[in-house]
Amino acid sequence: MEAQSSLTGDAGSGLTVVAVHGVGNSFGADVSSGLREELRAVRGAAWTRHLADGLGVAPENINLDFAYYADKLLPGVAEQGADPLEGLNDPLEQEMLTAWSAQLGVPADVVQGHLTIPLRQITTWVATRFDLAEGPLGVFIRLLFREVAAYLRAHDCPNRLAAREEVAARIARQQPRVVIAHSLGSVVAYEALHAHPELQPELFLTLGSPLALPQAVFHRLCPTPQGATPHLNGQRPPGVGRWVNVADPGDPVAVPPQLSRYFKGLSLDHTAAIAPFDFHQARNYLRSAATAATIGPYLDQ
């Protein structure tokens, strides 16, 4: 029997949430199913605490289930002994890195003239632009494009379908008022909600989302954005009552930050400084005033 997935609170009281994580949550191929469930519960409890802190309520008022899909993508994304700034060898990863660099405005002379996309040079430029530590940023960028490419490689990729269905199953089981999705999790949750229109959360909250990133993400979504280039439009998932996006302008992953320029049916775009110097962390988004203002009305008093 599956371990209890509801982490705090009583079903039907407080705020009922399904949380969908972003990149960097792989527990590895050798983790047993029991330990994986324990680790999933620990991550869910942390999300609960961060949300509670932002809302100014006790964690017991939040009934949160953590939808864990990372093990469906890659058994382990880190290469032992690899220099994290030596580049990405997979053509799709390189293509996505190029698209991301172009969106950020990385100068052409940084990218051109190399046999492979120069991750080290790009990292240096982005770190300077956003005032971030270069070492951790390089590790994160490598990890980001490994996982994004693993998910978006093809519409019928077994990894993609498995991750999407895992998230959909959690939402179907919990029937939450709110689905909160961070980073790559916003892409997985977006597709899961589209694939299952019977899922009808009142609020879909995306945090630090790369959904609108041209070529790398936006043009690879399922369902495919409709319309005539350059005015393609994604759509709010049909069962979602309200969709709100929160993006920190200092977060280089949440680009472009205003999803409403790319998706119809988005209720609100929050662009607010969340945590300078500590980019893209889920905890910062969860504790933010923008998140609290968005989900506060869904908290049963």
TARA-V72422 format. One line per field, one symbol per residue. ss: DSSP state (A for helix, B for strand, O for the rest). phi: phi as a letter, one per 20 degrees, with the letter a starting at -180 (. if undefined). psi: psi as a letter, one per 40 degrees, with the letter a starting at -180 (. if undefined). A space follows every 10 residues. Layout:
# TARA-V72422
ss=???
phi=???
psi=???
This chain:
# TARA-V72422
ss=OOOOOOOOOO OOOOBBBBBB OOOOOOOOOO OOAAAAAAAA AAAAAAAAAA AAAAAOOOAA ABBBBBBOOA AAOOOOOOOO OOOOOOOOOO AAAAAAAAAA AAAAOOOAAA AOOOOOOOAA AAAAAAAAAA OOOAAAAAAA AAAAAAAAAA AAOOOOOAAA AAAAAAAAAA AAAAOOOBBB BBOAAAAAAA AAAAAOOOOO OOBBBBBOOO OOOOOOOAAA OOOOOBOOOO OOBBBOOOOO OBBBBBBOOO OOOOOOOOAA AOBBOOOBBB BOOOOOOOOO OAAAAAOOAA AAAAAAAAOO O
phi=.ffgefebmd gncmdecddc fdfndfenfe ffffffffff ffffffgfff ffffemcfgf eddddeedcg feecfaeeef meffdeodef gfffffffff ffffnfgfff efncfcffgf ffggfffffd ldffffffff fffgffffff fegbfdfgff ffffffffff fffelffcdd cdlggffffg fffffcfffc ffcdddclee gefgmfcgfd fcffgdpdge dfcecfgfef fbccdccefe efeecffeff fccenffbde dbfdbgmcfm fggfffefff ffffegfeef e
psi=iiihehdiih heiahhihhh iaifeheide hidddddddd dddddddddd ddddefiide ehghhhhhed eechdhehhh eiheeeihdh dddddddddd dddefhided dieidihgdd ddddddddde fihddddddd dddddddddd dedidehddd dddddddddd ddddfidhhh hhbddddddd dddddgeehg idhhhhhfhe dehiddddee ihihiiahhf fihiihhdeh dhhhhhhhee hedghidgde eehiehdhhh hihdgiegie hdddddeidd ddddedeehh .
